[in-house]
Amino acid sequence: MLIRFLVKNFLSVNHQVEFSMVKGKARLHPNHVITSPASGFKILRAGVIYGANASGKSNLIKAMAFAATFITKGVPPKQTIPVKRFKLNSRNIDLPAKFEFTFEKNGVAYIYGFELDPERIHSEWLYTLKKAGTPKPIFERVTTPDLQTEVVLFGFKNLSRKQLRLLDYAGERTRYNQLFLNKTIEDERPELEDVFDWFDKNLTIIFPTSRFAPLAIRLTQDETFLERFLQFLKAADTGIDGLELREIEPERLAVPDVLLQDIKTGLKPGNSALIYQTDDNNRYLVKKNQDNELQFSMLMTTHQVEDSSKVAYFELGEESDGTQRMMDLIPGLLDMIHSERVFIIDEIDRSVHSKLSRMIIEMFLRYGQSTSQLIVTTHESGLLDFDLLRRDEIWFVEKDEKGASAVYSLEEFVPRYDKDIRKDYLNGRFGGIPVIQNEVVSSWAN
């Protein structure tokens, strides 16, 4: 579970901002709160982030995504790090960006973070944490200006001398543009796997353009997943009755011949398969049979034809934008019901009706795994409802006069529970809404 996220000097974030999933003073919906037996923190299951266009709410999510990708993928040797620092402060060019996550995995609460610029990792740290105690260091790392990496190990008392030597050796060989956490996994060291796996397997971030690539394979290989997927689509009133893989001729797969040749070369005969996804959001399954021939299938939806027993087949690209968006969100939502996940959706209301946005949050809070979390950004004011959310689950992002994003919770305003917070939000009481300059627009008519 995510406990807290800090970021500094990244995109529209200048000074350090904090997004917290720690319970505040609110008392409504106690079932939205999980008390961690490990750390003692009372952790929220949901978070909804509001902000005007260009306020920086998506940049907060991009900061998490950048950090997670850098942790799990890294960059090649000698390559610059693609970090984008705050540009509206001339002093920031000499300062590193900072990212820090506090989270819980397998009964242990960790603080993990790092500071970096395009040239090197300045520092990196990992601690364990209990609410009532001082954080205990596991390791600390610095990279000197002459690009020498120094790692100090603290929390590995149960390791043998040989294991400690191997971990020390990994630290010595950690590149100046590489995280020590990433290096331990590269060296197949198991000591920090839980920390790495949280970013690699537990944290899922979905942007408006994100696509769930394995959809066709999972729908055809997992009957339970298919059944629940269709239940979601029907609950969302999409009109879809079924999903099928339909064989197609190669000509219908509009890809260059050179790409088809690469696919053919890369696949092995038999059970090997490849998903190919085009810009129109169609999903294709490409298989190679024992005769070394490629076979093509397209994932299609079925709709009942009116006054007939027949069904009509639709390409996914022919479905509405909202239906396509739902099809990319549903797999993660299903996973949260049965496993521990932190699922973050940027712009949950993109192409999705307000009732569906609310339905997604309601279904998660009702049926989701108690240790899963759902965090979304939105403009949808209809979610500002104390019947749905606690005030400590509602956050706002707003830019100041210098163009820097500030992040703050509705807790800071302490509205009454009988208050119409939607009306107050639209009236600008909490910030996070656009300031419309009507005098500029009216001048166009003159």
QUICORNOR-V529546 format. One record per pair of residues at least 12 apart in sequence whose ideal C-beta (glycine too) atoms are under 7 Angstrom apart, sorted by the first residue. I is the first residue (numbers start at 1). J is the second residue. D is the distance in Angstrom with one decimal. If there is no record, write none. Layout:
# QUICORNOR-V529546
i: {I;I}
j: {J;J}
d: {D;D}
This chain:
# QUICORNOR-V529546
i: {1;1;1;1;1;1;1;2;2;2;2;3;3;3;3;3;3;3;3;4;4;4;4;4;5;5;5;6;6;6;7;7;7;8;8;9;9;9;9;9;9;9;10;10;10;10;10;10;11;11;11;11;11;12;12;12;12;12;12;12;13;13;13;13;13;13;14;14;14;15;16;17;17;17;18;19;19;19;21;21;21;21;22;22;22;23;23;23;23;24;24;24;25;26;26;26;26;28;28;28;29;32;32;32;32;32;32;34;34;36;36;38;38;38;38;39;39;39;39;39;40;40;40;41;41;44;44;45;45;46;46;46;46;46;46;47;47;47;48;48;48;48;48;48;48;49;49;49;49;50;50;50;50;51;51;51;51;52;52;52;53;55;55;55;55;55;56;56;56;57;57;58;58;59;60;60;61;61;61;61;63;64;64;65;66;67;68;68;68;71;71;71;71;72;72;74;74;74;75;77;79;80;80;81;81;81;83;83;83;83;85;86;88;88;88;96;96;96;96;97;97;97;98;98;99;99;100;101;102;103;105;105;105;105;106;108;108;109;109;109;110;110;110;110;110;111;111;111;112;112;113;114;120;120;120;120;121;121;121;121;122;123;123;124;124;124;125;126;126;126;128;136;137;137;138;138;139;139;139;139;139;140;141;143;147;149;149;149;151;151;151;153;153;156;166;167;167;170;170;170;170;181;181;202;202;202;203;204;204;204;204;204;205;206;206;206;206;206;207;208;208;208;210;211;211;212;212;213;213;214;215;215;215;215;216;216;216;216;216;217;217;217;218;219;219;220;225;226;228;229;229;230;230;232;233;236;236;238;238;239;240;240;241;241;241;241;242;243;243;244;244;245;245;245;246;246;246;246;247;247;247;248;248;248;250;253;253;254;255;263;263;264;264;267;268;269;269;269;269;270;272;273;273;273;274;280;281;281;281;282;282;282;282;283;283;284;284;284;285;298;299;300;300;300;301;301;301;321;322;322;322;325;325;325;326;329;333;333;336;336;336;336;336;337;337;337;338;339;340;340;340;341;342;343;343;344;345;346;347;347;348;348;348;349;349;349;354;354;357;357;357;358;358;358;361;361;361;362;381;381;381;384;384;384;385;386;391;391;391;392;392;394;394;395;395;396;396;396;396;397;398;398;410;413}
j: {34;43;103;104;342;371;373;21;103;342;373;21;22;41;43;102;103;104;109;18;20;21;22;102;19;64;101;18;98;100;63;98;99;97;98;85;86;92;95;96;97;98;63;83;84;85;86;97;59;62;63;84;86;56;59;86;399;403;404;405;56;59;63;86;404;405;86;89;404;404;98;405;406;407;407;60;395;407;43;44;47;373;41;42;43;42;43;44;392;392;409;411;411;390;391;392;411;386;390;417;390;44;45;46;365;390;393;370;371;104;109;104;107;108;109;104;109;129;130;131;130;131;132;109;131;392;393;365;373;361;365;373;374;389;393;375;393;395;376;378;383;389;393;394;395;376;377;395;397;378;395;396;432;396;397;398;432;432;433;434;434;397;398;399;405;432;397;399;405;377;397;346;377;405;397;407;205;344;346;377;99;205;344;205;83;99;199;203;205;179;181;182;199;199;200;178;179;182;177;175;177;118;119;116;118;177;97;116;117;118;97;404;402;403;404;115;116;117;122;115;116;117;113;115;113;114;113;113;129;198;194;195;198;202;194;128;194;128;129;130;126;127;128;129;195;127;129;135;126;195;125;179;143;147;176;177;143;176;177;179;143;141;142;141;179;180;140;138;139;195;155;155;154;155;154;155;151;152;153;154;180;152;180;176;176;171;174;176;171;174;180;167;168;191;189;189;191;183;184;187;189;195;196;340;341;342;342;332;341;342;343;344;344;329;332;344;345;346;346;346;347;350;328;277;328;328;331;275;277;275;283;299;327;331;245;275;283;285;299;273;275;285;331;243;299;245;334;243;334;330;334;242;243;330;326;326;356;323;326;303;301;303;302;303;304;311;302;299;301;300;302;285;297;299;297;298;300;313;295;296;297;296;297;298;296;284;296;278;276;286;294;288;294;288;288;288;289;290;292;290;288;285;286;287;286;317;316;317;324;298;315;316;317;299;316;296;297;298;297;315;316;313;314;315;314;316;319;351;351;352;353;350;351;352;352;345;360;364;364;368;369;372;374;367;368;369;369;369;369;371;372;372;373;372;374;375;376;377;377;378;360;376;378;378;379;380;380;382;378;380;383;382;383;388;374;383;388;388;422;425;426;421;422;425;422;417;410;411;415;409;411;409;410;407;409;408;430;431;432;432;431;432;430;430}
d: {7.0;5.2;6.4;4.9;6.7;5.8;5.8;5.3;5.2;5.0;5.9;5.8;6.2;5.7;6.0;4.1;5.8;6.5;6.7;6.4;4.8;6.9;6.6;4.1;4.8;6.1;5.6;5.3;6.9;4.2;4.2;6.6;5.6;6.6;4.0;5.0;5.1;5.4;5.6;6.9;4.6;6.5;5.0;6.9;6.7;6.3;6.8;4.6;4.2;6.3;6.9;5.6;6.9;4.0;4.8;6.8;6.7;6.8;6.5;4.4;6.7;6.5;6.7;6.3;6.8;5.3;4.6;5.7;3.7;6.7;6.8;6.7;6.6;4.2;6.7;6.3;6.6;5.7;5.5;4.7;6.0;6.6;5.8;6.8;6.5;3.8;6.9;5.9;6.2;3.3;6.9;4.3;6.7;4.3;4.9;4.7;7.0;6.0;5.1;6.6;5.2;6.0;5.1;6.1;6.5;5.8;6.7;5.9;6.2;5.8;6.7;6.2;4.5;5.8;5.6;6.2;3.5;5.8;5.4;5.6;5.9;3.6;6.0;7.0;5.3;6.5;5.6;6.6;5.5;6.5;6.2;6.8;5.2;6.6;5.1;4.2;5.5;6.3;5.7;6.2;5.7;6.2;6.1;5.5;6.9;7.0;4.5;4.6;6.3;6.5;7.0;5.1;4.5;6.2;3.6;6.4;4.8;6.2;5.3;4.0;6.1;4.8;5.4;5.5;6.4;6.5;5.0;6.1;3.0;4.6;4.1;5.3;6.2;6.3;6.2;6.5;6.4;6.0;4.6;6.2;6.5;6.2;6.7;4.7;7.0;4.0;4.7;5.6;6.9;6.1;6.2;6.3;4.8;5.6;4.8;5.5;6.7;4.7;5.7;5.9;6.7;4.5;6.7;5.7;5.1;5.7;5.1;5.9;6.7;6.0;5.3;6.8;6.2;4.6;6.9;4.1;5.4;4.7;4.6;6.9;6.1;7.0;6.8;4.8;5.8;6.2;3.0;6.7;6.6;5.7;4.8;6.9;4.5;6.9;5.4;6.0;7.0;6.5;4.4;6.8;6.4;6.9;6.0;6.8;5.8;4.3;5.5;5.7;5.0;5.9;5.9;6.2;4.8;6.1;4.4;6.0;5.1;6.6;6.7;6.3;6.3;6.5;5.1;4.1;5.8;5.7;5.0;4.2;5.3;6.6;6.8;6.3;4.2;6.3;6.0;3.8;6.0;6.5;5.2;6.3;6.6;5.1;4.9;4.9;4.1;6.8;4.7;6.1;3.1;6.6;5.4;6.2;6.8;6.5;6.6;6.1;6.3;5.2;5.4;4.8;5.9;6.2;5.9;6.3;5.8;5.8;5.0;5.4;6.0;7.0;5.1;6.9;4.6;6.6;6.4;6.8;4.8;6.8;4.9;6.4;5.0;4.5;6.3;6.0;5.5;4.8;4.9;5.6;6.0;6.3;5.6;6.8;6.8;6.8;6.4;5.7;4.5;5.0;4.4;6.5;6.2;6.9;7.0;5.6;7.0;5.6;6.7;6.7;5.5;5.6;6.9;6.7;6.8;4.7;6.8;5.5;5.6;4.7;6.9;5.7;4.7;6.5;5.2;6.0;5.4;6.7;4.1;6.5;5.9;5.7;6.2;5.9;4.3;5.7;6.2;5.6;5.1;6.4;7.0;6.9;5.3;5.1;6.6;5.0;5.8;5.9;5.4;6.8;7.0;5.7;7.0;6.9;5.6;4.2;6.7;5.3;6.7;5.1;5.9;6.4;6.2;6.0;6.8;5.1;4.7;3.7;5.3;5.1;5.2;6.2;5.4;5.2;4.9;4.2;6.0;6.2;6.8;5.6;4.4;6.7;6.3;4.7;6.2;6.0;4.7;6.8;6.2;4.0;4.6;5.3;6.5;6.4;4.5;5.6;6.8;6.7;6.5;6.5;6.2;4.7;5.9;4.2;6.8;5.3;5.5;6.2;6.6;6.2;5.8;4.6;5.7;4.9;4.8;7.0;5.3;4.6;4.5;5.1;5.8;6.8;6.7;4.1;5.2;4.9;6.0;4.3;5.2;4.7;6.6;5.2;6.5;6.4;6.2;6.7;6.6;6.8;6.5;6.9;4.9;5.9;6.0;4.8;4.3;5.5;7.0;5.4;4.4;5.7;6.6;6.1;4.9;6.9;4.0;6.5;5.3;5.7;5.5;5.5;3.6;6.3;4.2;5.2;6.5;6.0}
